[in-house]
């Protein structure tokens, strides 16, 4: 490995990506909108609460967190809209962000 390549931050370990994707599929396979007005961030929260019950996230080695809501201020909207993303970490400081 060259010195230049060693300067980059290590990526999220590849071996953890299949369990993350499999868990997301498992948790979302029956996830549906409750109403026609359901927003993406509400659905993401419901997905999160399903994911934290899956052993890979509940018992480790992976951890999943809701990122803080990013609020957009629209003077014409009744309420602020936002986006909530999920952050997966593997306990080694590496993070995998889901948007």
C-alpha positions as CSV (number, residue, x, y, z in Angstrom):
1,X,0.0,0.0,0.0
2,X,1.3,3.4,-0.9
3,X,1.7,6.2,1.7
4,X,-1.0,8.1,-0.1
5,X,-3.6,5.3,0.3
6,X,-2.7,4.9,4.0
7,X,-3.8,8.6,4.6
8,X,-7.5,7.8,3.9
9,X,-9.9,7.0,6.6
10,X,-10.9,3.3,6.6
11,X,-14.4,2.6,5.2
12,X,-17.2,0.8,7.0
13,X,-16.2,-2.9,7.0
14,X,-17.6,-4.7,4.0
15,X,-18.5,-7.7,6.1
16,X,-21.1,-5.7,8.0
17,X,-22.9,-4.3,4.9
18,X,-24.9,-7.5,4.0
19,X,-26.3,-7.8,7.6
20,X,-27.3,-4.1,7.5
21,X,-29.1,-4.5,4.1
22,X,-30.7,-7.8,5.1
23,X,-32.0,-6.2,8.4
24,X,-33.4,-3.2,6.5
25,X,-35.2,-5.6,4.2
26,X,-36.5,-7.7,7.0
27,X,-37.8,-4.7,8.9
28,X,-39.3,-2.9,5.9
29,X,-40.9,-5.8,4.1
30,X,-44.3,-5.2,5.7
31,X,-43.8,-1.5,6.4
32,X,-46.6,0.6,4.7
33,X,-47.9,4.1,4.9
34,X,-50.6,4.4,7.6
35,X,-52.3,7.2,5.8
36,X,-51.9,9.0,2.5
37,X,-50.4,11.9,4.3
38,X,-47.5,9.9,6.0
39,X,-44.2,11.7,5.6
40,X,-40.9,10.1,4.9
41,X,-39.5,11.0,8.3
42,X,-42.5,9.3,10.1
43,X,-41.9,6.1,8.1
44,X,-38.2,6.3,8.8
45,X,-38.9,6.5,12.5
46,X,-41.2,3.4,12.3
47,X,-38.4,1.6,10.4
48,X,-35.9,2.5,13.1
49,X,-38.1,1.1,15.9
50,X,-38.4,-2.1,13.9
51,X,-34.6,-2.3,13.3
52,X,-33.6,-1.9,16.9
53,X,-35.5,-5.0,17.7
54,X,-33.4,-7.1,15.2
55,X,-30.7,-9.0,17.1
56,X,-27.9,-7.6,14.9
57,X,-28.7,-4.1,16.2
58,X,-30.2,-5.0,19.6
59,X,-27.3,-7.3,20.7
60,X,-24.5,-6.0,18.5
61,X,-22.1,-5.8,16.9
62,X,-23.9,-3.1,15.0
63,X,-25.6,0.0,16.3
64,X,-28.2,2.1,14.5
65,X,-29.3,5.6,15.5
66,X,-31.7,8.2,14.1
67,X,-29.8,11.3,13.0
68,X,-31.2,14.6,14.3
69,X,-33.9,16.1,12.2
70,X,-32.7,18.6,9.6
71,X,-35.4,21.2,9.5
72,X,-36.2,23.3,6.5
73,X,-38.1,26.6,7.2
74,X,-40.8,27.3,4.6
75,X,-42.9,30.3,5.4
76,X,-45.7,28.8,3.3
77,X,-45.8,25.5,5.1
78,X,-48.0,24.8,8.2
79,X,-45.1,23.1,10.0
80,X,-41.4,22.5,9.4
81,X,-40.5,19.7,7.1
82,X,-37.4,17.7,7.7
83,X,-35.4,14.6,6.9
84,X,-34.3,12.0,9.3
85,X,-31.5,9.7,8.3
86,X,-30.2,6.6,9.9
87,X,-26.6,6.1,11.0
88,X,-25.1,2.6,11.5
89,X,-21.9,2.1,13.4
90,X,-19.9,-1.1,13.9
91,X,-18.4,-0.3,17.3
92,X,-15.0,0.5,15.7
93,X,-15.8,4.1,15.0
94,X,-16.7,3.5,11.3
95,X,-20.1,4.8,10.2
96,X,-22.5,4.0,7.4
97,X,-25.1,6.6,6.6
98,X,-28.5,5.7,5.2
99,X,-30.5,8.4,3.5
